[in-house]
Amino acid sequence: MVDTPVVEVEQVSKKFCRRLRYSLWYGLTDLAAELTGRNGKDNLELREAEFLAVDNVSFQLRPGECIGLIGPNGAGKSTLLKMLNGLIRPDKGRITMRGRVGALIELGAGFSPVLTGRENIYINGAVLGFSKREIDAKFDEIVDFAELHDAIDAPVQTYSSGMHIRLGFAIAAHLEPSILLIDEVLAVGDASFRLKCMHTIRRKVDSGTSIILVSHQLGHIRNVCTRAVWLDQGKVRNSGYASEVCSSYEYQLYQRDNLRGTLPGRAFFDAEGGAEIVDVRFRRDGSRDGSTFSNAEEVRVAVTIRCSRVAPSLFLTFGLRMPNETLVYGDQHELSGWLSGPGYYEIEVRFPQQSFVGGHFYFSCGLARDSEWGHTIHNVPRCLEFYVTSPFSTANGIVDLKPSLSIRCADRISNELAAS
């Protein structure tokens, strides 16, 4: 059936040992117990120095679906991917894979360093079950995608990390697996190659390939994944629509790591500029305070400036960025016509209700002498941070574009086309 999951992960757990000496001994005793039939099924009893890297994880992946695995380092994402690829066995639970699996899990994994890129393509293809004729048909596409025309006959041990990634992804993607597993190794590639990989992943999903993607780049997860699973210390912290899970994860990071005042930015102040920003704060009605907003609320920011003299031209610049420095919105407004003389002035910047779908944002502002974003006299980067929740929204993404829809009767359109 079309709806039959191609991947089923049912209450899967995996334990490891933090000490090498104990790990070797436990491995020998477990092997002996398994050979003699004394090792009980799904034995999760933790011995000294052992811990659960993956703890009772369950999810399903259906045809043409892309699931993102997110979470901090050490959450169990890569361990789970290795179990899905059959590199290690779970200590508890069951994993069912229906279809040919392609994987890009570790840098250089599956490559023989002394063999050439050409030879490694054929070896990897054979491991995936492809005949030489099938690999021959795909060979030129793989080399073109990896951009390794000059190095394809050189030993892989002479490749850079980026070349390893390009070749590994090209093989995994072009040999048409029905299930594709991709770890954070894509972060090693350059920007143009990462963009090409994202386009390839979208095309694979559209063609029916099922993909599990591990990434710390939440923008990648939001853009290409339909669902996401948030792992924390081996356990599923949250799962569901990719945008909602990513927003929950960002909010947890925002609450845990309040970095206001320590984040990087290029602050600048010209003491001879005649104006400066003296205060930036949120303005909220009633007794409500804090920096968490519902997307049903208006976000209002009050910027107070002090002018020692009135210049013929003065602009307020401001912008919103995400934690990864992606610019969400930037604008500027001329203030000169509103300034009557030296003194203090308060400018209120309002972002209307439902402008945002949800997410973590930083507000920056500055003062400049012209509209070309030049001649800056005061710049205050990341002066405010806030988080927007979307408890009642069905939209995904960052900002709400509020599109309008219209529906026409198909019969009417057919008649109009026939008449023309």
N, C-alpha and C positions, 0 to 999 in steps of 0.2 A: 504494500500500500504506500501511496505517496507520503502520507503523514507518519509512517513508521520512522522513529528516530534512527539516525545513522550512528549516533553515539549515545550510550546510556551509562551514566555513572551512578552507581547505587551504593550509598553509605560507605564510601571508600575511605580508608585510613592507611597511613604509612608512618612507621616509626624509624628513627635513626638514633645512633649513639654518638655522643659528643667526644668520647675518648677512644683513641685508636686501639689501645690494648684491650679494652673491654669489647670494642666492636669486633675485633678478630675472634675473640673467645666466643662471643654470642653467635657469630656467624657459624663457627664450627659446631657448637652445640645445637643450633637450629637445624643445620644440615643433617647432623646425626639423628635428631629427633624425627625429621621428615623422612629419612631413609628407613627408619625403623617403624614408622607409622605412629609414633608417640606424640607428634606435634598436633595439637588440637587446631581445628579450623577457626580462622578469625581470632587467633590468639593475640590480644592487645595488652597483655600484662606488661607494664613498663618496669624494666630492671634499672639498676643504678646507671646513671648518666644517659638514659634513653629519654626521648621526647617524641611527641607526635608532630611531624612536619605537615601532614594532612590529616584532618580529624573529621570523619563522618560527613564527607562531601557528596552531594547528590545533585545532578542536573541532567538534562537531555539536550541533544542537538539534532535538529531536523534538517532535511534536505534544503539547500539554498539559504541556510541561516548562518549568520556570523555572530559568535559569542565572544565578548571580551572578558578576559580575566584581569582584574585590577587588584591593587593592594600594595602595602609597603614591602620593602625588601625583607625576605625571610618569611613571607606569608604563606608559602607553599605553592605558588603558581608554577614555577618551573618543575618542581617535583611532580605535580599533578600532570603536567604535559609529558614528562618522561614516562609516567605510568600509562598514559593514553597511547604513547608510541611503542609501548612494550619493552622499553629499556630497563625498567625495574618493575617488580611485582608489588601489588598492594598487599598489606598485611591483613586487611579486612575489606569486605565488600566485593563488588563485582563491576567490571568494566566490559561493555559490549561494543565492539566496533564493527560496523557493517559497510564494507567498502574498502577500496585501496587507499592507503594512508601515505601522504607526503608530509615531511616534517622538516622544519628549519629551527632547531632548538638551541644548539650551541655553535659558537664560532668554529668552523672547520670540522665539525662533527660529520663523520661519514666519509671524509676525504683521506686518501693516502698521500702524505706529503711528498713522497719521492716520485709519485706518478704525475703526469701532466694533467692539465685541466681537461683536455680531450678524453684521456683515459678515465678520469674520474666521472665524467658525464656518463660514459657507457657502463661503468661499474654501478653507479647509483641507479641508473635506469634498469639494469638487470636485477638489482635488489628489489626494486619496486615491481618487478614482474614483466617488464617490457622486453620485447625481442629486439635484436640488432636492427631489423628493418624499421621497426617503430621508432627507435631512437634516431636512426638516420633521417627519418622524415622530420624530426623535431630539432635536429642538431643545429641547423643554421639559425632558427628562432632563438634557441637558448643562448648561443654565442652573441647574437645581435642584442638581445635583452641585457646580457651581462656586460656588454661593451668590452670584451676581452679578445678582440680579433688578433692583436699583436702578441698576446700572452697565452693563448689557448694551448700552445704546445710547449710551454715552460712548466717545470715542476711546481706543484701547488705550494710547496714550502717557500717559494720565492714570492708568493702573493702577499699583498698587504691585507690588513683586516677588512678593508672595504671591498677588495677584489674577492676575498673569500665569501663575503655576504652576497655580492652580486651573482657569483656563480651558484651558490647554494640556493638562493631564492629563484633564480632562473630555472634551475633543474626542478625544484619542488613545484613551481607553478606551471611549467610548460609540459610536464609529463602527465598532466591531467589526472591528478588524484581526485577521488570523490570526497576525501576528507583531508584538509590541509591544516597543519599545526604550525604556528609561527610564534617564536619567542621574541623577547625584547632585543634580539640581535639586530633588528632593523635599525635600531638607534645608531649603529656604527656607520651606516652609509651616509653619503652626502645628501644635501637637501633635494637635489633634482632626482636622485635615485629613489629616495623615500617617497617622493610624490608619485613617481612612476609605479612603485610598489603598491601604493594606496589605490591608484587607478586600476591596477591589475586585480587587486583583491575585490574591488567593486564588480569588475567584469566577471570574476569567478563566481561571486555570489549570485549575480544575475543569471549566470548560465547553470546554476544548480549545485555548485560546489559548496560544501559545508566547511566552515572555517572557525577555528578557535585561535584567537589572537591575544597574546600577552603583551601588555605595553604599559609604561608609566606615562605615556603621552595621552592624556585623556581626550584631547582633540581628535586623535586617531580613533579612539574607541567610539566617541560620539558620531564621527563621520561615517564609519564603515560598519559598525556593529548594530544589530537589531536588539540584542540583549546583552547584559553584563552580569558577571558574578564577582562580588567583592569578597576577597579572602583576607582574613586577619588572624594571624597565629594559627593557621591551618584550618580554621573554621569559616563557614559561609556567614559573612556578616550581613549581606544583603544581596538580593538578586531581583532582576526585573528588566524593565525598559532601560536601555543603555544610558540615556540622558538623565533619568531619575537616579540611577545607581551612582553615576559619576558625580552628580550634584551632592548626593548624600556623603560620598567619600570626600569631596572637596570641603564640605561643611565640617566634617570631623577633623580634617587637617587644620582648617581655619580656627576651630575652637581649641585644638591641642597646641598649635604652634602660633601664638599671637606674636608676629614679628614686626609689629608697627615700630617704626623708628630705626630698625636695623636692616631694612631691605635696601638693596643697592639702587642707586639712582643718581642722576647728574644734577644736583642742586646748584643753583647759581644765583648770586645777588650782586647787583651793581649799586654800590652806595651812592653813586652820583646820578642815579636814574630818576630820582625825584618821586618815586612811588615804591611801595613794598607791600607784600601780603603779611598781615600780622596775625590772622586767625582763620582757620578752616574747621567747620564743624557741621554735624548733621542738625537739622531743625525738625523736630517732631512735635505733633500736637499733644496736649495734655501732659500726663506724667510719663509717657512712654519714652524710653531712651534705648541705648544700645545700638548695635550696627547690623542687626538682622531684620530684614524686611520681608513681608509677603509680597508677591507680585501684584496683589490687589491694592497695595499702598503706593502712594507717591513718594519718591525719594527726593528729599530737598537738602541741598547743601548750601550753607551760608559762608561766603568768602568775604572777609573784612580786609580792606586795604587802607593804607595811610598815604596820603599825598602831601608832600612838602611844597609842591608847586604844581600848577595845572599845565600840562604839556599840550601841544596842538594835536597830538595823536597818542592814544593809549588803548591797548587791547587786552582783554582778559582771554587767556587761552586755557582750555581745560580738556581733559580726556579721560576715558575709562579703559583700563587694561585688565586682562586676566592674569593669573599668577605666572603663566608662561610667557608673558610680555606681549601676547596678541592684542593688538589695538581693536577694541570693540567700537569706540566712537571718539571722535575728536572734533572740536569746534573752537571758534573764536568770536568775540563780540567787541565792538568798539565802545569805549566808555566815555570818550572825551565829551560828547554832548550832554552827558548826565552829571559831569563834575562841575560844580559851581565855584570851587576855589579850594585852597588847601584844607585838609582835615581828614576825618575818617569816613569811609563809605562801606556799606554792606551790600554785596551783590548776592542774590539768591538764585541758584541754579536748580531748576526743577526737572526731574525725569518723571513723566506722567505714569499713572497707574497702568500696569500690564505692559510696560515697555520691555520688561525682561521676562524670559521664560524661567530663568533661575541660574544660579551660579555664584562664583566668588569674584569680586571686582575690586580694583584699586582706582581711586580718584586722584588725579594730578592736576595742578593748575599753575598758572604763571602770568606774568605781565610782560607785554612786548610793546615796542614803539611803532611797529607797522604790521600789516596784514599778511606778510610773507613769512611769518613764523621766524623772522630774524630780529636782530636788535633786542634780544631778551634782556630785561632788566631784573627780573626775579623769576625763578623757576623752583617749584616745590613738588618734587616727584613723590608719588605714593603717599600723599599726606593723609588720606582716609582709606580705610578698607571696609567693605561691607559684603554681606551675603544676602542673596535673594532666594527665598523658597517659593515653590509653586504647588501648594497643596491641592488646588482645584483645577490646575491646568492640564489639558491633554496634549499640549504642544511639546516638541522636543527642540533642543538647541540652546541658544544663548539669549537672543532678543526675539521679541514677538512682533512680527511684521503685519499682523492683523490682515491677512489676505481676505478678499471678498470672493464668493463663489456665485456662479449663475448656472442654471440648469435649463436646457432646452429640450423639447420633445424630439426624439430621434426621427420620428415620422415626418415632422415638419422640416427638419434639415434635409432629409432624403428627398422630399418633394421640391425644396428649393434648389437642390443640386440638379434634379431631373429637369426643372424648368429652365435652368441656365444652360 
